[in-house]
Amino acid sequence: MVDADTVVEGLVGSVFGLVMLCQGAESVELGGVDPERWITERGGEVRVLQPRRTRPRG
């Protein structure tokens, strides 16, 4: 969970899953490349890891 006051400048690494962005009384889910974009705009450098797709058994 992050908000406008969350400091990510200098953050380096990977993100897996959704990021919840709190905006006042509301929350917005950032998925796909949106967390990467949000963090990059604030001085971080991360890569979003996508879940592996598995074949159905049977």
PyMOL Python script that loads the backbone (N, CA, C, O; Angstrom):
from pymol import cmd

cmd.read_pdbstr("""\
ATOM      1  N   MET A   1       0.845  -1.160   0.000  1.00  0.00           N
ATOM      2  CA  MET A   1       0.000   0.000   0.000  1.00  0.00           C
ATOM      3  C   MET A   1       0.898   1.234   0.000  1.00  0.00           C
ATOM      4  O   MET A   1       1.816   1.338   0.814  1.00  0.00           O
ATOM      5  N   VAL A   2       0.638   2.155  -0.901  1.00  0.00           N
ATOM      6  CA  VAL A   2       1.415   3.393  -1.020  1.00  0.00           C
ATOM      7  C   VAL A   2       0.460   4.577  -1.122  1.00  0.00           C
ATOM      8  O   VAL A   2      -0.728   4.407  -1.396  1.00  0.00           O
ATOM      9  N   ASP A   3       0.988   5.767  -0.902  1.00  0.00           N
ATOM     10  CA  ASP A   3       0.216   6.990  -1.116  1.00  0.00           C
ATOM     11  C   ASP A   3       1.157   8.067  -1.640  1.00  0.00           C
ATOM     12  O   ASP A   3       2.326   7.793  -1.912  1.00  0.00           O
ATOM     13  N   ALA A   4       0.663   9.269  -1.782  1.00  0.00           N
ATOM     14  CA  ALA A   4       1.466  10.354  -2.354  1.00  0.00           C
ATOM     15  C   ALA A   4       2.696  10.682  -1.517  1.00  0.00           C
ATOM     16  O   ALA A   4       3.646  11.270  -2.033  1.00  0.00           O
ATOM     17  N   ASP A   5       2.702  10.315  -0.232  1.00  0.00           N
ATOM     18  CA  ASP A   5       3.835  10.607   0.642  1.00  0.00           C
ATOM     19  C   ASP A   5       4.858   9.478   0.712  1.00  0.00           C
ATOM     20  O   ASP A   5       5.893   9.626   1.362  1.00  0.00           O
ATOM     21  N   THR A   6       4.587   8.356   0.055  1.00  0.00           N
ATOM     22  CA  THR A   6       5.508   7.221   0.080  1.00  0.00           C
ATOM     23  C   THR A   6       6.775   7.571  -0.694  1.00  0.00           C
ATOM     24  O   THR A   6       6.702   7.996  -1.847  1.00  0.00           O
ATOM     25  N   VAL A   7       7.923   7.397  -0.071  1.00  0.00           N
ATOM     26  CA  VAL A   7       9.207   7.706  -0.701  1.00  0.00           C
ATOM     27  C   VAL A   7       9.738   6.442  -1.372  1.00  0.00           C
ATOM     28  O   VAL A   7       9.974   5.424  -0.721  1.00  0.00           O
ATOM     29  N   VAL A   8       9.921   6.533  -2.689  1.00  0.00           N
ATOM     30  CA  VAL A   8      10.471   5.396  -3.447  1.00  0.00           C
ATOM     31  C   VAL A   8      11.738   5.787  -4.196  1.00  0.00           C
ATOM     32  O   VAL A   8      12.302   4.974  -4.929  1.00  0.00           O
ATOM     33  N   GLU A   9      12.187   7.022  -4.018  1.00  0.00           N
ATOM     34  CA  GLU A   9      13.405   7.484  -4.678  1.00  0.00           C
ATOM     35  C   GLU A   9      14.568   6.585  -4.271  1.00  0.00           C
ATOM     36  O   GLU A   9      14.819   6.386  -3.082  1.00  0.00           O
ATOM     37  N   GLY A  10      15.275   6.047  -5.257  1.00  0.00           N
ATOM     38  CA  GLY A  10      16.398   5.156  -4.998  1.00  0.00           C
ATOM     39  C   GLY A  10      16.000   3.697  -4.839  1.00  0.00           C
ATOM     40  O   GLY A  10      16.867   2.833  -4.709  1.00  0.00           O
ATOM     41  N   LEU A  11      14.700   3.409  -4.847  1.00  0.00           N
ATOM     42  CA  LEU A  11      14.236   2.027  -4.739  1.00  0.00           C
ATOM     43  C   LEU A  11      14.618   1.264  -6.002  1.00  0.00           C
ATOM     44  O   LEU A  11      14.337   1.718  -7.111  1.00  0.00           O
ATOM     45  N   VAL A  12      15.254   0.116  -5.839  1.00  0.00           N
ATOM     46  CA  VAL A  12      15.679  -0.712  -6.963  1.00  0.00           C
ATOM     47  C   VAL A  12      15.248  -2.137  -6.668  1.00  0.00           C
ATOM     48  O   VAL A  12      15.406  -2.619  -5.546  1.00  0.00           O
ATOM     49  N   GLY A  13      14.704  -2.813  -7.674  1.00  0.00           N
ATOM     50  CA  GLY A  13      14.339  -4.207  -7.462  1.00  0.00           C
ATOM     51  C   GLY A  13      13.176  -4.631  -8.329  1.00  0.00           C
ATOM     52  O   GLY A  13      12.991  -4.142  -9.444  1.00  0.00           O
ATOM     53  N   SER A  14      12.399  -5.553  -7.792  1.00  0.00           N
ATOM     54  CA  SER A  14      11.281  -6.129  -8.529  1.00  0.00           C
ATOM     55  C   SER A  14       9.995  -5.997  -7.734  1.00  0.00           C
ATOM     56  O   SER A  14      10.004  -5.979  -6.504  1.00  0.00           O
ATOM     57  N   VAL A  15       8.894  -5.905  -8.456  1.00  0.00           N
ATOM     58  CA  VAL A  15       7.563  -5.844  -7.854  1.00  0.00           C
ATOM     59  C   VAL A  15       6.765  -7.001  -8.421  1.00  0.00           C
ATOM     60  O   VAL A  15       6.784  -7.250  -9.627  1.00  0.00           O
ATOM     61  N   PHE A  16       6.062  -7.707  -7.545  1.00  0.00           N
ATOM     62  CA  PHE A  16       5.210  -8.801  -7.991  1.00  0.00           C
ATOM     63  C   PHE A  16       3.824  -8.564  -7.430  1.00  0.00           C
ATOM     64  O   PHE A  16       3.656  -8.376  -6.226  1.00  0.00           O
ATOM     65  N   GLY A  17       2.837  -8.573  -8.302  1.00  0.00           N
ATOM     66  CA  GLY A  17       1.456  -8.394  -7.851  1.00  0.00           C
ATOM     67  C   GLY A  17       1.005  -6.955  -7.958  1.00  0.00           C
ATOM     68  O   GLY A  17       1.658  -6.115  -8.579  1.00  0.00           O
ATOM     69  N   LEU A  18      -0.121  -6.697  -7.339  1.00  0.00           N
ATOM     70  CA  LEU A  18      -0.735  -5.382  -7.389  1.00  0.00           C
ATOM     71  C   LEU A  18      -0.160  -4.466  -6.322  1.00  0.00           C
ATOM     72  O   LEU A  18       0.326  -4.919  -5.285  1.00  0.00           O
ATOM     73  N   VAL A  19      -0.224  -3.183  -6.593  1.00  0.00           N
ATOM     74  CA  VAL A  19       0.115  -2.165  -5.616  1.00  0.00           C
ATOM     75  C   VAL A  19      -1.149  -1.364  -5.358  1.00  0.00           C
ATOM     76  O   VAL A  19      -1.802  -0.903  -6.294  1.00  0.00           O
ATOM     77  N   MET A  20      -1.492  -1.200  -4.086  1.00  0.00           N
ATOM     78  CA  MET A  20      -2.660  -0.403  -3.720  1.00  0.00           C
ATOM     79  C   MET A  20      -2.219   1.035  -3.495  1.00  0.00           C
ATOM     80  O   MET A  20      -1.371   1.304  -2.644  1.00  0.00           O
ATOM     81  N   LEU A  21      -2.794   1.959  -4.258  1.00  0.00           N
ATOM     82  CA  LEU A  21      -2.486   3.373  -4.144  1.00  0.00           C
ATOM     83  C   LEU A  21      -3.639   4.052  -3.417  1.00  0.00           C
ATOM     84  O   LEU A  21      -4.759   4.088  -3.926  1.00  0.00           O
ATOM     85  N   CYS A  22      -3.372   4.589  -2.235  1.00  0.00           N
ATOM     86  CA  CYS A  22      -4.398   5.280  -1.449  1.00  0.00           C
ATOM     87  C   CYS A  22      -4.423   6.743  -1.867  1.00  0.00           C
ATOM     88  O   CYS A  22      -3.398   7.424  -1.888  1.00  0.00           O
ATOM     89  N   GLN A  23      -5.608   7.199  -2.195  1.00  0.00           N
ATOM     90  CA  GLN A  23      -5.805   8.596  -2.590  1.00  0.00           C
ATOM     91  C   GLN A  23      -6.940   9.146  -1.738  1.00  0.00           C
ATOM     92  O   GLN A  23      -8.107   9.073  -2.123  1.00  0.00           O
ATOM     93  N   GLY A  24      -6.597   9.692  -0.592  1.00  0.00           N
ATOM     94  CA  GLY A  24      -7.628  10.159   0.336  1.00  0.00           C
ATOM     95  C   GLY A  24      -8.391   8.972   0.890  1.00  0.00           C
ATOM     96  O   GLY A  24      -7.797   8.034   1.421  1.00  0.00           O
ATOM     97  N   ALA A  25      -9.718   9.015   0.764  1.00  0.00           N
ATOM     98  CA  ALA A  25     -10.562   7.935   1.274  1.00  0.00           C
ATOM     99  C   ALA A  25     -10.685   6.782   0.280  1.00  0.00           C
ATOM    100  O   ALA A  25     -11.274   5.750   0.602  1.00  0.00           O
ATOM    101  N   GLU A  26     -10.138   6.947  -0.918  1.00  0.00           N
ATOM    102  CA  GLU A  26     -10.247   5.924  -1.957  1.00  0.00           C
ATOM    103  C   GLU A  26      -8.920   5.206  -2.166  1.00  0.00           C
ATOM    104  O   GLU A  26      -7.849   5.748  -1.892  1.00  0.00           O
ATOM    105  N   SER A  27      -9.017   3.973  -2.658  1.00  0.00           N
ATOM    106  CA  SER A  27      -7.837   3.197  -3.033  1.00  0.00           C
ATOM    107  C   SER A  27      -7.983   2.740  -4.467  1.00  0.00           C
ATOM    108  O   SER A  27      -9.079   2.412  -4.921  1.00  0.00           O
ATOM    109  N   VAL A  28      -6.859   2.720  -5.179  1.00  0.00           N
ATOM    110  CA  VAL A  28      -6.835   2.299  -6.571  1.00  0.00           C
ATOM    111  C   VAL A  28      -5.797   1.185  -6.694  1.00  0.00           C
ATOM    112  O   VAL A  28      -4.692   1.298  -6.163  1.00  0.00           O
ATOM    113  N   GLU A  29      -6.160   0.100  -7.401  1.00  0.00           N
ATOM    114  CA  GLU A  29      -5.202  -0.974  -7.652  1.00  0.00           C
ATOM    115  C   GLU A  29      -4.361  -0.631  -8.867  1.00  0.00           C
ATOM    116  O   GLU A  29      -4.899  -0.326  -9.932  1.00  0.00           O
ATOM    117  N   LEU A  30      -3.045  -0.679  -8.716  1.00  0.00           N
ATOM    118  CA  LEU A  30      -2.137  -0.511  -9.844  1.00  0.00           C
ATOM    119  C   LEU A  30      -1.645  -1.899 -10.230  1.00  0.00           C
ATOM    120  O   LEU A  30      -1.023  -2.588  -9.420  1.00  0.00           O
ATOM    121  N   GLY A  31      -1.919  -2.306 -11.448  1.00  0.00           N
ATOM    122  CA  GLY A  31      -1.493  -3.607 -11.921  1.00  0.00           C
ATOM    123  C   GLY A  31      -0.774  -3.483 -13.253  1.00  0.00           C
ATOM    124  O   GLY A  31      -0.666  -2.390 -13.809  1.00  0.00           O
ATOM    125  N   GLY A  32      -0.284  -4.599 -13.763  1.00  0.00           N
ATOM    126  CA  GLY A  32       0.439  -4.589 -15.032  1.00  0.00           C
ATOM    127  C   GLY A  32       1.702  -3.762 -14.908  1.00  0.00           C
ATOM    128  O   GLY A  32       2.484  -3.954 -13.977  1.00  0.00           O
ATOM    129  N   VAL A  33       1.908  -2.841 -15.844  1.00  0.00           N
ATOM    130  CA  VAL A  33       3.099  -1.984 -15.812  1.00  0.00           C
ATOM    131  C   VAL A  33       2.877  -0.707 -15.007  1.00  0.00           C
ATOM    132  O   VAL A  33       3.810   0.079 -14.843  1.00  0.00           O
ATOM    133  N   ASP A  34       1.664  -0.482 -14.499  1.00  0.00           N
ATOM    134  CA  ASP A  34       1.373   0.754 -13.764  1.00  0.00           C
ATOM    135  C   ASP A  34       2.210   0.942 -12.505  1.00  0.00           C
ATOM    136  O   ASP A  34       2.646   2.062 -12.243  1.00  0.00           O
ATOM    137  N   PRO A  35       2.460  -0.121 -11.697  1.00  0.00           N
ATOM    138  CA  PRO A  35       3.341   0.105 -10.537  1.00  0.00           C
ATOM    139  C   PRO A  35       4.745   0.546 -10.951  1.00  0.00           C
ATOM    140  O   PRO A  35       5.345   1.413 -10.316  1.00  0.00           O
ATOM    141  N   GLU A  36       5.258  -0.057 -12.017  1.00  0.00           N
ATOM    142  CA  GLU A  36       6.581   0.313 -12.523  1.00  0.00           C
ATOM    143  C   GLU A  36       6.602   1.775 -12.942  1.00  0.00           C
ATOM    144  O   GLU A  36       7.535   2.508 -12.616  1.00  0.00           O
ATOM    145  N   ARG A  37       5.587   2.187 -13.652  1.00  0.00           N
ATOM    146  CA  ARG A  37       5.488   3.579 -14.118  1.00  0.00           C
ATOM    147  C   ARG A  37       5.390   4.533 -12.922  1.00  0.00           C
ATOM    148  O   ARG A  37       6.077   5.553 -12.887  1.00  0.00           O
ATOM    149  N   TRP A  38       4.541   4.206 -11.946  1.00  0.00           N
ATOM    150  CA  TRP A  38       4.324   5.060 -10.780  1.00  0.00           C
ATOM    151  C   TRP A  38       5.625   5.233 -10.004  1.00  0.00           C
ATOM    152  O   TRP A  38       5.977   6.347  -9.616  1.00  0.00           O
ATOM    153  N   ILE A  39       6.336   4.132  -9.779  1.00  0.00           N
ATOM    154  CA  ILE A  39       7.591   4.179  -9.020  1.00  0.00           C
ATOM    155  C   ILE A  39       8.680   4.913  -9.799  1.00  0.00           C
ATOM    156  O   ILE A  39       9.434   5.694  -9.219  1.00  0.00           O
ATOM    157  N   THR A  40       8.771   4.671 -11.111  1.00  0.00           N
ATOM    158  CA  THR A  40       9.769   5.340 -11.951  1.00  0.00           C
ATOM    159  C   THR A  40       9.563   6.846 -11.952  1.00  0.00           C
ATOM    160  O   THR A  40      10.534   7.601 -11.902  1.00  0.00           O
ATOM    161  N   GLU A  41       8.314   7.296 -12.007  1.00  0.00           N
ATOM    162  CA  GLU A  41       8.009   8.727 -12.002  1.00  0.00           C
ATOM    163  C   GLU A  41       8.456   9.394 -10.704  1.00  0.00           C
ATOM    164  O   GLU A  41       8.603  10.615 -10.647  1.00  0.00           O
ATOM    165  N   ARG A  42       8.674   8.585  -9.656  1.00  0.00           N
ATOM    166  CA  ARG A  42       9.055   9.121  -8.352  1.00  0.00           C
ATOM    167  C   ARG A  42      10.496   8.788  -7.978  1.00  0.00           C
ATOM    168  O   ARG A  42      10.876   8.895  -6.812  1.00  0.00           O
ATOM    169  N   GLY A  43      11.296   8.386  -8.960  1.00  0.00           N
ATOM    170  CA  GLY A  43      12.723   8.214  -8.732  1.00  0.00           C
ATOM    171  C   GLY A  43      13.188   6.801  -8.430  1.00  0.00           C
ATOM    172  O   GLY A  43      14.362   6.603  -8.115  1.00  0.00           O
ATOM    173  N   GLY A  44      12.312   5.820  -8.514  1.00  0.00           N
ATOM    174  CA  GLY A  44      12.710   4.435  -8.296  1.00  0.00           C
ATOM    175  C   GLY A  44      12.994   3.736  -9.619  1.00  0.00           C
ATOM    176  O   GLY A  44      12.720   4.278 -10.690  1.00  0.00           O
ATOM    177  N   GLU A  45      13.539   2.543  -9.534  1.00  0.00           N
ATOM    178  CA  GLU A  45      13.838   1.759 -10.734  1.00  0.00           C
ATOM    179  C   GLU A  45      13.504   0.299 -10.443  1.00  0.00           C
ATOM    180  O   GLU A  45      14.318  -0.449  -9.902  1.00  0.00           O
ATOM    181  N   VAL A  46      12.285  -0.085 -10.815  1.00  0.00           N
ATOM    182  CA  VAL A  46      11.843  -1.457 -10.560  1.00  0.00           C
ATOM    183  C   VAL A  46      11.343  -2.098 -11.847  1.00  0.00           C
ATOM    184  O   VAL A  46      11.073  -1.434 -12.848  1.00  0.00           O
ATOM    185  N   ARG A  47      11.235  -3.401 -11.772  1.00  0.00           N
ATOM    186  CA  ARG A  47      10.691  -4.178 -12.878  1.00  0.00           C
ATOM    187  C   ARG A  47       9.522  -4.982 -12.312  1.00  0.00           C
ATOM    188  O   ARG A  47       9.631  -5.581 -11.242  1.00  0.00           O
ATOM    189  N   VAL A  48       8.409  -4.989 -13.037  1.00  0.00           N
ATOM    190  CA  VAL A  48       7.243  -5.760 -12.620  1.00  0.00           C
ATOM    191  C   VAL A  48       7.401  -7.191 -13.121  1.00  0.00           C
ATOM    192  O   VAL A  48       7.601  -7.428 -14.312  1.00  0.00           O
ATOM    193  N   LEU A  49       7.310  -8.130 -12.201  1.00  0.00           N
ATOM    194  CA  LEU A  49       7.368  -9.550 -12.559  1.00  0.00           C
ATOM    195  C   LEU A  49       5.958 -10.033 -12.849  1.00  0.00           C
ATOM    196  O   LEU A  49       5.046  -9.839 -12.045  1.00  0.00           O
ATOM    197  N   GLN A  50       5.789 -10.655 -13.985  1.00  0.00           N
ATOM    198  CA  GLN A  50       4.481 -11.200 -14.368  1.00  0.00           C
ATOM    199  C   GLN A  50       4.354 -12.628 -13.845  1.00  0.00           C
ATOM    200  O   GLN A  50       5.340 -13.365 -13.821  1.00  0.00           O
ATOM    201  N   PRO A  51       3.152 -13.026 -13.426  1.00  0.00           N
ATOM    202  CA  PRO A  51       2.977 -14.407 -12.962  1.00  0.00           C
ATOM    203  C   PRO A  51       3.201 -15.390 -14.094  1.00  0.00           C
ATOM    204  O   PRO A  51       2.901 -15.103 -15.253  1.00  0.00           O
ATOM    205  N   ARG A  52       3.731 -16.550 -13.748  1.00  0.00           N
ATOM    206  CA  ARG A  52       3.925 -17.599 -14.748  1.00  0.00           C
ATOM    207  C   ARG A  52       2.584 -18.193 -15.119  1.00  0.00           C
ATOM    208  O   ARG A  52       1.694 -18.347 -14.282  1.00  0.00           O
ATOM    209  N   ARG A  53       2.464 -18.513 -16.355  1.00  0.00           N
ATOM    210  CA  ARG A  53       1.259 -19.195 -16.820  1.00  0.00           C
ATOM    211  C   ARG A  53       1.567 -20.687 -16.839  1.00  0.00           C
ATOM    212  O   ARG A  53       2.584 -21.107 -17.390  1.00  0.00           O
ATOM    213  N   THR A  54       0.710 -21.469 -16.254  1.00  0.00           N
ATOM    214  CA  THR A  54       0.918 -22.909 -16.245  1.00  0.00           C
ATOM    215  C   THR A  54      -0.136 -23.579 -17.115  1.00  0.00           C
ATOM    216  O   THR A  54      -1.260 -23.096 -17.251  1.00  0.00           O
ATOM    217  N   ARG A  55       0.255 -24.695 -17.692  1.00  0.00           N
ATOM    218  CA  ARG A  55      -0.683 -25.464 -18.504  1.00  0.00           C
ATOM    219  C   ARG A  55      -1.587 -26.286 -17.596  1.00  0.00           C
ATOM    220  O   ARG A  55      -1.140 -26.826 -16.585  1.00  0.00           O
ATOM    221  N   PRO A  56      -2.856 -26.377 -17.962  1.00  0.00           N
ATOM    222  CA  PRO A  56      -3.758 -27.222 -17.174  1.00  0.00           C
ATOM    223  C   PRO A  56      -3.328 -28.680 -17.280  1.00  0.00           C
ATOM    224  O   PRO A  56      -2.903 -29.132 -18.343  1.00  0.00           O
ATOM    225  N   ARG A  57      -3.436 -29.396 -16.201  1.00  0.00           N
ATOM    226  CA  ARG A  57      -3.092 -30.825 -16.199  1.00  0.00           C
ATOM    227  C   ARG A  57      -4.282 -31.626 -16.699  1.00  0.00           C
ATOM    228  O   ARG A  57      -5.440 -31.246 -16.525  1.00  0.00           O
ATOM    229  N   GLY A  58      -3.953 -32.753 -17.330  1.00  0.00           N
ATOM    230  CA  GLY A  58      -5.040 -33.657 -17.697  1.00  0.00           C
ATOM    231  C   GLY A  58      -5.116 -33.909 -19.096  1.00  0.00           C
ATOM    232  O   GLY A  58      -5.987 -34.655 -19.543  1.00  0.00           O
TER     233      GLY A  58
END
""", "prot")
cmd.dss("prot")
cmd.show_as("cartoon", "prot")
cmd.util.cbc("prot")
cmd.orient("prot")
